[in-house]
Amino acid sequence: MTNPTFTNLSVVPHHTPVPGVGGAHNEKEANMAINYAKLFNRRVTPQSQPIPGSTQGRNSAGGYSWAVDDWARFDRFLILGAEGGTYYIGERDLVKQTHDAVVRCIKADGVRAVNRIIEISDSGRAPKNDPAIFALALVSAHGNAEAKALAFQNLSKVCRIGTHLFHFAEYVNALRGWGRGLRNAVGRWYVSREADDLAHQAVKYQQRDGWSHADLLRLAHPKASSREHEAVFRWMLNGADALGEREVKRKICGEDRVAKYSAVGGLPKFIGAFEQVKRATNVIQVVKLIDEFNLPREAIPTQWLNEAKVWEALLERMPMTAMIRNLGKMTSIGLVQPFSDAAKTIVRKLGDEALLNRARIHPLAVLIAEKVYAQGRGDKGSLTWKPVSKVIDALDAAFYATFQNVEPCGKPVLLALDVSGSMDGSKIVGSCLTAREASAAMALVTAATEPECEIIAFSAPAGGGYGGMHGGGEPGITRVTLSPRMRLDDVIKRIQAIPMGGTDCALPMAWSRRNRLKVSGFITYTDSETWAGNIHPAQALRQYRSEFVGDAKAVVVGMTSNGFTIADPNDRGMLDVVGFDTTAPAVIADFVRNS
C-alpha cells in the first residue's frame, strides 16, 4: 500500500518534471514538490539550521555550531575565566555552565584535572590566576581522595602569594567545610616558606576577600618550624603588641636594627622596618627605609604615595607587575617624563625579556596597561596623566616578547577577525578590553612572524548594515590595514571604528574563494556565536578546498569562555585553540605548517 504521506512527491529538482506515477505531471505540481536536497543538503546549510547528520547544537545566538567537550571548556575557563559573561550569556549563567563542566572533569579524572590546573597556572599561560584557584577549590570539594591529596600537596604551586591563598580560602569556604586535610595544606603553605619570604607575604598581602593571615593561622594551627617562623606567626596574629611595643620601638630605632633578625623573638628585620615606616614623619625617613629594606608599595602609608621621591625609591626594585600597574600614577605625579631617569628605567625593564619571563608577565596584562596608559586616564577613578611615547613603545615591544617564541609556518595565512556586535559585548577575562579589540592584538603576534599574511575583519560592510546573508557591498568583509609595525593602541582604535553587524564565520573562506586566493591557513578569532550566513564555516572550508588548496587548514581561536566552536571535531584539518593562551601562536603555526 502506498504511504499517503509521500503520494505525488518527487525527490528530483522541481524544475525537471518526470511523467508517470508519483511524478510531477505539470508545472504547477512540479513547483509544489519538496526539494529534499535543499532541506537536507550537507554541503550548503544555513547557519540557522544544523548540518544534517552532524552533532551541532544551538548556540547562544540562535545559530548552530559544535559544542566543545568538557576538557576543552575546562581549558577555556582556566585561561579566559567566566568573569563578566559574554554578549549572549550573563555572568551568572556562564559561571554556572562552566562550573558544571569543570565538576564533570574533576569527577571523571580528578588527577588529570589537578595536573592541568597546575600546568596552566604555574607556567603563567593565563591572564589571571583566579580561575585556576577556583578550579583547585572545586577539586577539594568534588574530587576523590587521590585528587584532593594531589591538590593539597600542590597548593603553593597554584596559590603562590598571600592574595591567592585568601581567594582559595574564600572559594573553599563557600564549597565545603574545613577538614583536616585542608587545614594541613594551608598550614604547610606557611611553614614551607623561609622566614624572610613569610615576612614579605605578611606585610605585602595582609588581607583580601575578608580573610587575613590571622584568620588562616587560627584555622590551620601550623606548627612553627623555627624561632623566626614563630615570631612571624605571633606578629600576624597580634601585630606589634604581641612582641612588646617598647621592645619593637627600641629594636627598629636602635643601632643594631640592620641585623638579620631582631632580638625580639627572632622577628625578621623586614617586619621591623614596616612597623617603623608606619611611624615615619617625613619623606626622607620613608625613602631611607625603602632603600634599606626594599619595602614594597603595599607597605607604604597612603599619605606618602603622592610623593615623587617615594615612587622613585620604589621604582628601582619594583616588581614588573607592580611597575606596569602603576605607570599612570608615576606619570601623574611627575616622576615619569620625557628624558627622565624614571622613564629610562621603565623602558629598560620592559625591554628585558628574561625579566618579563621570570615575572610571569602575561601579554594581556601588557596590552591592558598599554591601552590604559596611552589614553591618559584610568578606566576607574579620576586619575589622569600625559603619556610618554617611549613608554608606550616599550609596552608595545613587551607585548610581543611575552608570547612564546614562534617559528613561522612559512605558508600563506589569512587572519580573520570577528568584529561583530557579540565580540564587542564580551570582555576578555573581565578586563577593559573587548574580545573584538583583543583579537586584533593577538592576530598581530602571528602577523609579526609570518612572511605571507593578510588580515581581514568580517562584520558590517563600510556602508553600514549587516554582513553575511543581509548583504551590502562586499558581504561583510572589511579590508583592515593593520601591521605589526603599528602600535597596539592605534590598532585598537582602527578596530573600534569598524561598523558592527551580524556574525557569519563562513565569510573568510567564501571571500577567499570568490577572490581566488591561495590560502593554506584560515585563522579565525571569534566567539563562535555564528548565525547570519547561508552556509556553515566548515562547509565553506570544504568548498574552498575542493577548488583551490586541498589541504587548507582552519584554526578557530576562541576568544570567550562559552561552550561553542565552529571547528568540526571530525575534520582533522580544523583546530580549536584558546585565545590569549601564551602558547596559542606557536600551536597555530605548528598546526598550519604540518600536513
C-alpha positions in Angstrom: 0.0 0.0 0.0 1.3 3.4 -0.9 2.0 5.6 2.0 -0.3 8.6 1.5 2.3 10.9 3.1 4.5 10.6 0.1 1.9 10.5 -2.7 2.8 12.7 -5.7 6.0 13.9 -4.1 9.3 13.9 -6.1 12.9 13.7 -4.9 14.2 15.3 -8.1 14.5 19.0 -8.6 11.2 20.6 -9.2 12.3 22.2 -12.5 12.7 18.7 -14.0 9.2 17.2 -14.3 9.1 13.5 -14.7 5.9 12.0 -16.1 4.4 8.8 -14.6 3.3 7.5 -11.3 4.4 9.7 -8.4 5.9 12.2 -10.7 5.1 15.8 -11.5 2.6 15.9 -14.4 2.6 19.6 -14.9 4.5 22.8 -13.9 2.1 23.5 -11.0 2.8 20.2 -9.4 6.5 20.5 -10.0 6.6 23.8 -8.2 4.7 22.3 -5.3 7.2 19.4 -4.9 9.5 19.3 -1.9 13.2 19.8 -2.7 14.8 17.3 -0.3 18.3 18.3 -1.5 17.6 21.8 -0.3 16.2 20.7 3.1 18.9 18.1 3.8 21.9 19.5 2.0 25.1 18.6 3.8 27.2 20.8 1.5 25.3 24.1 1.9 23.2 24.6 5.0 22.1 27.9 6.5 23.7 28.6 9.9 20.2 29.0 11.4 19.9 25.2 10.9 22.2 22.3 11.9 24.2 20.5 9.2 22.2 17.3 8.6 23.7 14.3 10.3 26.1 16.4 12.4 26.2 16.8 16.2 25.7 20.5 16.1 23.6 22.3 18.7 22.0 25.7 19.0 24.5 28.3 20.3 23.6 31.3 22.4 23.0 33.5 19.3 20.4 31.1 17.9 22.7 29.7 15.2 24.2 26.2 15.1 27.8 25.2 15.9 29.6 22.5 17.7 29.8 22.2 21.5 33.3 21.8 22.7 33.9 18.9 25.1 34.2 19.4 28.8 38.0 19.2 28.8 38.2 21.9 26.1 35.9 24.0 28.1 38.0 23.4 31.2 41.0 24.8 29.4 39.0 27.8 28.2 37.9 28.5 31.8 41.4 28.2 33.2 42.7 30.7 30.6 39.8 33.0 29.9 37.7 32.6 33.1 34.0 33.5 33.1 34.1 37.0 34.6 31.8 39.4 33.1 29.9 36.9 31.0 29.5 37.3 27.2 27.3 39.3 24.9 24.7 36.5 24.9 25.3 34.9 28.3 25.2 36.7 31.6 28.0 36.2 34.1 25.9 34.1 36.5 24.8 31.7 33.7 28.2 31.5 32.2 29.8 30.7 35.6 27.1 28.0 36.3 27.6 26.4 32.9 31.4 26.4 33.2 31.2 25.2 36.8 29.2 22.2 35.8 31.7 21.3 33.0 34.7 21.7 35.4 33.0 19.5 38.0 32.3 16.8 35.4 36.0 16.8 34.5 37.0 16.5 38.2 34.7 13.6 38.8 35.8 11.9 35.6 39.5 12.2 36.2 40.4 14.4 39.2 44.2 13.7 38.9 44.2 14.9 35.3 42.2 18.0 36.3 44.7 18.9 39.1 47.7 18.4 36.8 46.1 20.6 34.2 45.4 23.3 36.7 49.0 23.2 37.9 50.4 23.3 34.4 48.4 26.3 33.2 48.8 28.2 36.5 52.5 27.6 37.1 53.5 28.3 33.6 51.8 31.7 33.5 49.7 30.8 30.4 46.6 32.5 31.8 46.0 36.3 32.2 44.6 35.7 35.7 45.2 33.0 38.3 41.7 33.2 39.8 40.1 30.5 37.6 42.9 28.1 38.5 42.4 28.8 42.2 38.7 28.3 41.9 39.1 25.1 40.0 41.5 23.8 42.7 38.9 24.7 45.3 36.3 22.7 43.3 38.7 19.7 43.4 38.8 20.0 47.2 35.0 19.7 47.2 34.3 17.2 44.4 37.5 15.3 43.8 38.2 11.8 45.0 40.7 11.1 47.8 43.7 10.9 45.4 42.7 14.1 43.6 42.2 16.0 46.8 45.6 14.8 48.1 47.3 16.0 44.9 45.6 19.3 45.1 46.6 19.9 48.7 50.1 18.8 48.0 50.5 21.4 45.2 48.6 24.3 46.9 51.6 26.5 46.9 52.2 26.0 43.2 48.8 27.5 42.4 48.5 29.8 45.3 51.9 31.4 45.1 51.2 34.6 47.1 49.1 35.6 50.0 46.3 37.1 47.9 45.9 33.7 46.0 45.6 31.9 49.3 42.9 34.3 50.5 41.0 33.7 47.3 41.3 30.0 47.8 40.1 30.2 51.4 37.0 32.2 50.2 36.2 29.7 47.5 36.6 26.6 49.6 34.7 28.2 52.5 31.7 28.5 50.1 32.0 24.9 48.9 32.9 22.7 51.9 33.9 22.5 55.5 37.5 22.8 56.9 38.6 19.3 57.3 42.0 18.1 58.5 43.4 17.7 55.0 42.6 21.2 54.1 43.8 22.7 57.3 47.1 20.8 57.0 47.5 22.0 53.4 47.1 25.7 54.5 49.5 25.1 57.4 52.1 23.7 55.0 51.8 26.9 52.9 53.1 28.9 55.8 55.7 26.6 57.3 57.3 25.6 54.0 58.4 29.2 53.3 61.6 30.7 54.5 61.0 33.1 57.4 62.1 36.2 55.3 59.7 35.2 52.5 56.9 34.7 55.0 57.6 38.1 56.4 57.2 39.6 52.9 53.9 37.8 52.4 52.7 39.0 55.8 53.4 42.7 55.0 52.6 42.8 51.3 49.5 40.7 51.3 47.8 41.5 54.6 44.1 40.7 53.7 41.7 40.1 50.9 38.1 38.8 50.4 37.5 39.3 54.1 40.4 37.0 55.0 43.6 37.7 56.8 46.7 35.7 57.7 45.4 35.7 61.3 42.2 34.0 60.2 44.0 31.2 58.3 46.5 30.7 61.2 43.7 30.2 63.6 42.0 27.7 61.3 45.2 25.7 60.3 47.1 25.8 63.6 50.5 25.3 61.9 53.5 24.3 64.0 56.3 26.8 63.5 59.4 25.2 62.1 61.8 27.8 63.6 62.0 30.6 66.2 61.7 33.1 63.3 58.6 31.5 62.0 57.1 31.6 65.5 57.8 35.3 65.7 56.2 36.0 62.3 53.1 33.9 63.3 52.8 35.9 66.5 53.0 39.2 64.6 50.4 38.0 62.1 48.1 37.2 64.9 48.5 40.2 67.1 50.8 42.7 65.4 53.5 44.6 67.3 51.5 44.3 70.5 52.4 40.6 70.7 56.1 41.4 70.7 56.0 44.2 73.2 55.6 47.7 71.8 58.6 49.1 73.8 60.9 46.3 72.5 59.9 46.8 68.9 60.5 50.6 69.1 63.9 50.1 70.7 64.9 47.5 68.2 63.9 49.1 65.0 65.3 52.5 66.0 68.5 51.2 67.6 71.9 50.8 66.1 71.5 47.0 65.6 68.3 47.2 63.6 70.1 46.1 60.4 70.8 42.7 61.9 69.1 39.9 60.0 66.7 39.2 62.9 65.7 41.4 65.7 66.3 40.2 69.3 62.6 40.2 69.9 61.5 36.6 69.3 63.6 36.4 66.1 61.4 38.9 64.2 62.7 39.4 60.6 64.0 42.9 60.0 61.5 43.4 57.2 58.6 43.5 59.6 60.5 45.8 61.9 61.0 48.2 59.1 57.3 48.0 58.2 56.5 48.9 61.8 58.9 51.9 61.6 57.6 53.3 58.3 54.2 53.5 59.8 55.6 56.0 62.3 57.7 58.0 59.8 57.2 61.8 60.0 58.9 62.9 56.7 59.7 61.7 53.2 63.4 61.3 54.0 62.7 58.7 56.6 60.3 56.8 54.2 62.8 56.8 51.4 65.6 55.6 53.6 63.6 52.7 54.8 62.5 51.8 51.3 66.2 51.8 50.1 67.5 49.9 53.1 64.8 47.2 53.5 63.3 47.1 50.0 59.8 47.9 51.3 57.1 47.4 48.6 54.3 49.9 47.7 51.8 48.0 49.9 53.9 48.7 53.0 53.9 52.5 52.5 51.3 54.5 54.3 48.8 56.2 51.9 49.8 59.7 52.8 53.3 59.2 51.2 52.1 57.8 47.9 51.8 61.2 46.3 55.5 61.9 46.7 57.6 61.5 43.6 60.7 60.8 45.8 58.9 57.8 47.3 57.9 56.4 44.0 61.5 57.0 42.7 62.8 54.8 45.5 60.2 52.2 44.9 60.8 52.0 41.2 64.3 50.8 41.3 63.4 47.5 42.9 59.7 47.4 42.0 58.4 44.0 40.6 57.5 44.1 37.0 53.7 43.6 37.6 53.6 46.4 40.1 55.5 48.7 37.8 53.1 48.1 34.8 50.1 48.7 37.0 51.4 52.0 38.4 52.7 53.6 35.2 49.8 56.1 35.2 50.3 57.0 38.8 54.0 57.6 38.4 53.4 59.8 35.4 50.6 61.8 37.0 52.9 62.9 39.9 55.6 64.0 37.5 58.2 61.2 38.1 57.9 59.7 34.6 58.5 62.4 31.9 60.3 62.5 28.6 64.1 62.1 29.1 63.6 61.4 32.8 65.7 58.7 34.6 62.5 57.1 35.6 61.3 56.7 32.0 64.6 55.3 31.1 64.4 52.7 33.9 60.9 51.7 32.9 61.9 51.3 29.2 65.0 49.2 30.2 62.9 46.9 32.4 60.2 46.4 29.8 62.9 45.5 27.2 64.4 42.8 29.4 62.7 39.5 28.1 64.3 37.4 30.8 62.8 39.7 33.5 59.4 39.5 31.8 59.5 35.8 31.8 60.7 35.4 35.4 57.9 37.7 36.5 55.3 35.6 34.6 54.0 38.8 32.9 51.1 37.8 30.7 50.7 39.6 27.3 47.1 40.6 28.2 48.4 42.5 31.3 50.8 44.4 29.0 48.1 45.1 26.4 45.7 46.4 29.1 48.5 48.6 30.5 49.3 50.0 27.1 45.6 50.8 26.3 45.0 52.5 29.6 48.4 54.3 29.7 48.0 55.5 26.1 44.6 57.0 26.8 45.9 59.1 29.6 43.3 58.2 32.2 42.3 55.2 34.2 39.1 53.3 33.5 38.1 53.9 37.1 38.7 56.9 39.3 39.7 60.4 38.3 43.5 59.9 37.8 44.8 61.5 34.6 48.3 61.9 33.1 50.2 62.8 29.9 51.6 59.6 28.4 55.2 59.4 27.5 55.6 58.0 24.0 58.8 56.0 24.8 56.9 54.1 27.5 54.1 53.3 25.1 56.6 52.0 22.6 58.3 49.8 25.3 54.9 48.4 26.3 54.2 47.6 22.6 57.5 45.7 22.3 57.0 43.9 25.6 53.6 42.6 24.4 55.2 40.5 21.6 58.0 39.4 23.9 55.6 37.9 26.4 54.4 35.2 24.0 56.4 32.0 23.5 58.9 32.1 20.6 57.1 31.3 17.4 58.6 29.5 14.4 56.7 30.7 11.3 54.7 28.2 9.4 56.0 29.7 6.1 52.7 29.4 4.3 50.1 31.9 3.2 47.7 32.6 6.1 44.6 34.7 6.4 43.9 36.2 9.8 40.2 36.8 10.1 38.9 39.0 12.9 35.3 38.6 14.0 34.3 42.2 14.7 30.6 41.6 15.1 28.4 43.0 17.9 28.8 40.0 20.2 32.6 40.3 20.1 32.2 43.9 21.2 29.9 42.9 24.1 32.3 40.4 25.6 35.2 41.4 27.8 38.4 39.4 28.0 38.8 38.0 31.5 36.7 40.8 32.9 39.2 43.4 31.7 38.7 46.7 30.0 39.4 45.0 26.6 36.7 43.6 24.5 37.1 40.4 22.6 36.9 42.5 19.5 40.0 44.6 20.4 42.0 41.8 22.0 41.6 39.5 18.9 43.3 42.2 16.7 46.2 42.4 19.1 46.6 38.6 19.3 46.4 38.4 15.5 49.4 40.7 15.2 51.6 38.2 17.1 51.1 35.8 14.2 51.3 38.6 11.6 54.7 39.6 13.1 56.2 36.2 12.4 54.6 35.1 9.1 56.1 36.5 5.9 52.9 35.7 3.9 49.9 37.1 5.9 46.8 39.1 5.2 44.4 40.5 7.9 40.7 41.0 7.3 37.7 41.8 9.5 34.3 40.4 9.0 31.0 42.0 10.0 29.2 45.0 8.6 30.5 46.5 5.3 31.8 50.0 5.3 28.4 51.4 4.0 26.6 50.1 7.1 24.0 47.3 7.5 24.6 43.7 8.3 27.1 41.4 6.6 26.6 37.8 5.7 23.2 36.9 4.4 22.0 40.5 4.9 24.3 41.6 2.1 25.5 45.1 1.2 28.7 45.8 -0.7 31.3 43.1 -0.4 29.3 40.9 2.0 30.6 41.6 5.5 34.3 41.9 4.6 36.4 44.9 5.7 40.0 45.0 4.5 42.0 46.1 7.5 45.2 47.9 7.1 47.0 46.5 10.2 50.7 45.8 10.6 52.9 44.7 13.5 54.8 47.9 12.8 51.7 49.8 14.2 51.4 50.5 17.9 48.8 48.4 19.5 46.8 51.4 20.8 46.5 52.6 17.2 45.4 49.1 16.1 42.7 49.1 18.8 41.4 52.5 17.6 41.1 51.2 14.0 39.2 48.1 15.1 36.9 50.2 17.2 36.0 52.2 14.1 34.8 49.2 12.0 30.9 49.0 11.8 29.4 46.1 13.7 26.8 43.6 12.5 25.8 40.0 12.5 28.2 37.1 12.8 29.0 35.0 9.8 32.2 33.0 10.3 32.0 31.4 6.8 32.8 34.8 5.3 36.7 34.4 5.3 36.5 31.2 3.3 33.8 32.5 1.0 35.7 35.7 0.4 38.9 33.9 -0.4 37.1 31.5 -2.8 35.4 34.4 -4.6 38.7 36.2 -5.0 40.6 33.0 -5.9 43.2 33.4 -3.1 45.6 30.6 -2.3 45.4 30.3 1.5 47.0 27.5 3.5 45.7 28.5 6.9 42.5 30.3 7.9 42.9 31.6 11.4 39.6 33.0 12.8 39.4 34.9 16.0 35.8 34.6 17.2 33.3 33.7 19.9 31.8 31.1 17.6 28.3 32.7 18.0 27.8 32.5 14.3 24.3 32.7 12.9 24.0 35.0 9.9 25.3 33.1 7.0 23.7 30.8 4.4 26.5 28.3 4.6 28.3 26.9 7.7 32.0 27.7 8.1 33.0 24.0 7.9 31.1 23.6 4.6 32.6 26.8 3.2 36.1 25.4 4.0 35.3 22.2 2.2 34.1 24.1 -0.8 37.3 26.1 -0.8 39.5 23.0 -0.5 37.8 21.4 -3.4 38.6 24.3 -5.7 41.9 25.8 -4.5 44.1 24.5 -1.7 43.2 20.9 -0.9 44.9 20.7 2.4 43.9 24.2 3.7 43.7 24.3 7.5 41.4 26.3 9.7 42.2 27.3 13.3 39.4 28.7 15.5 40.8 31.0 18.2 38.1 31.0 20.9 38.0 34.5 22.5 35.4 33.8 25.1 34.8 31.1 27.6 31.5 29.8 26.1 30.9 26.2 25.0 30.9 26.6 21.3 33.2 26.3 18.3 32.9 26.5 14.5 35.6 23.8 14.2 34.2 20.5 13.0 35.5 17.9 15.5 35.6 15.3 12.8 37.7 17.4 10.4 41.4 16.8 11.1 42.2 20.0 9.3 40.3 22.1 11.8 41.7 23.0 15.2 40.2 24.8 18.2 42.6 26.8 20.5 42.1 29.2 23.4 42.5 32.9 22.8 45.3 34.6 24.9 46.9 31.3 25.8 50.6 32.3 25.6 51.3 29.1 23.7 48.5 29.7 21.1 50.6 31.4 18.4 53.1 28.6 18.4 50.4 25.9 18.3 48.7 27.7 15.4 51.9 27.9 13.4 52.8 24.3 14.1 49.3 23.1 13.0 49.3 25.0 9.7 52.9 24.0 9.0 52.4 20.3 9.3 50.4 18.5 6.6 
